[in-house]
C-alpha cells in the first residue's frame, strides 16, 4: 500500500517562503518532493508505511516551525 499526502505552507512574502524552502530542502532530499511558487511551498509525501509517513510529516512541521521562529526573530 502506498500512502500519499500533501502539505502546503503559505507565507506573507515570497522572500519568507524562499528562506524556508532553502533551509528545509537539504534535509528533505530523497524523503519528499517539494516545490516553491511565489509565497507557497508544497510538499508531497509518499510512503509504504504509515509510521514512516507520519514521522516524515512530524519532522517537516517541526523543522518548519524552527525556521519560521528564526525568521520572526530576525525581523524584530
N, C-alpha and C positions, 0 to 999 in steps of 0.2 A: 504494500500500500504506500502511496506517495501522499504526503501531507503538504499542502501549499498554503501560503499566506502572503499578504502584502501589508506593509505598514507605510504610511505617508506622514512625513513631518513637514509642516508648513511654517515658514519663518516670516518675520516682519520685513526683512530685506533679503535681497539675493546675496549680498555680502555675508550675512549671517549663515545663510544656507551653504554657501561655498566653504566657509570655515568649518562647519560641522561635517560636511561631506568629505573634505580633505583629511580632517582629523580622524574620521572613522574608517575611511576607505582602506587604509593599510591593514587594520585589524580584521576587516570583513572579507578580504580576498579569499576566494575558494569556499566561503561559507554561505554567501548570499550574493544576489545581484543588486546593484544599486544604480540609480540614475538621478541626475540633477537637472532640473528645469526651472530656471529663474530662482524663485524662493521655495520650491518644493523638492524634497528628496523622497524618492520612492525606493523602498527595499522589498525585494521579492525573495521569499524563503521557501526552499523545497527540502524535505527530509523524508527518510523512510521510517524514522522512529519518532514517536510523539515526544519522548523525553528530550531528544536532541533538538527537535523543533522548538519546544518551549524554552530550553536553555539558551538557544540562539537568540530568540526574541528577548528574553530576560537580559542577556548580555548587551544586546543592541540598545535597549531602552536605558539601562544603567549607564552605559557609555555616553549616550546622547545627553542624559541629564548632567553628567560631569562637564561635558563641553559647553552646554548651554549656561551652566553656572559660571564657567570661566569667561564666556562672552559677556555675561551680565556684569561680572566684577571688573572687567577691563573697560567697560563703558562708564563706570562710576567716576 
